[in-house]
Amino acid sequence: MGWTVQKMIDEGYSLGAGCNKPQCFHFGRIDLGVLKAKLGPEHSTMAPDLVPKLRCRKCGGKDVGLILHPPAHRDFPSPGRPNANG
């Protein structure tokens, strides 16, 4: 099974969507809770399955791309803090 809305929520990922129209280029985060309520928890979050269901909030265009935001990794030092291991 691939990535689903529920799996993304459970794993701490988030999704962004960006309009590809040169006169727009609007970007926004996708609320995975709202997506889950609309499409169901088992709906695929893979681009071919999700992009056709999206529309730009600014211009209404359907030429939208997805951007995956992985969860913050706790082993990486915070910006501005040196790595404790050297």
N, C-alpha and C positions, 0 to 999 in steps of 0.2 A: 504494500500500500504506500502511496506517495504522501506528500504533504497535504494535510487537510486544515481547515480553519481551526478545528479543535487542537490539532497537534501543534500548530503555530502558537496558539494561546498557551498550551501546556508547557511548551519549550521556551517561552519568553521572547519569541520573535515578534517583530512588527513589520507591517508593510506600508510602503509609500506608493503613491501613484503620481505620475507626471504626464502632463499633456505634451504631445509631440508637435503641436501646431506652432510654427515659428512666430506667429503673432500673439501667442498665448503663453506657453511654457509654464502654466500654473502647476504647482506641486502641493500635495497634501497627504497627510497620513490617513490610512484606512482604519477605521474603528473595527477591530476584529469582532467585538461583541455585537455590533450592529450587523456585520456581515454574517455572523453565526445565526442571528435571529432571522435574517432574510433568506439565506441560502441553506442553512442547516450546518451542523457541526462537521459532517463528513464530506462537505463540498471541497473539491480540490482547490488549492491555492496556486497551482501551476499556471503559468501565464496563458497557455492555450485554452484553459478551462475558465479562467477568471476574467481576463481582459475583455472578452466580448460582452461581459455583463456590466462593464464600467463605462462611465461617461464623465467628462471634465465638468466640474461644478462651475467653473468660470465661463467657459465658452460653449459647453454642451457637446464638444467634439468627442468622437469615439476612438481617436488615435491616441491611445493611452499606453504608457509603459509602467511596469512594476519595478519597485526598488525594495530589496530585502534588507531589513535591519536586524542583524543577529543580536542576541542578548549580550549584555555586558559580561565580559569574562572576568571573574574575580581574581584570577592569578596574575593579571596584568596590573602593573602599578598605575596609580592615578596620575593624570597629567601633572607635571611639576614635582612629583615625588620620585626620588631615586629608587631603583630596584634594590631590594634588601639583599639580593644575592650577588650584588657586585655590579 
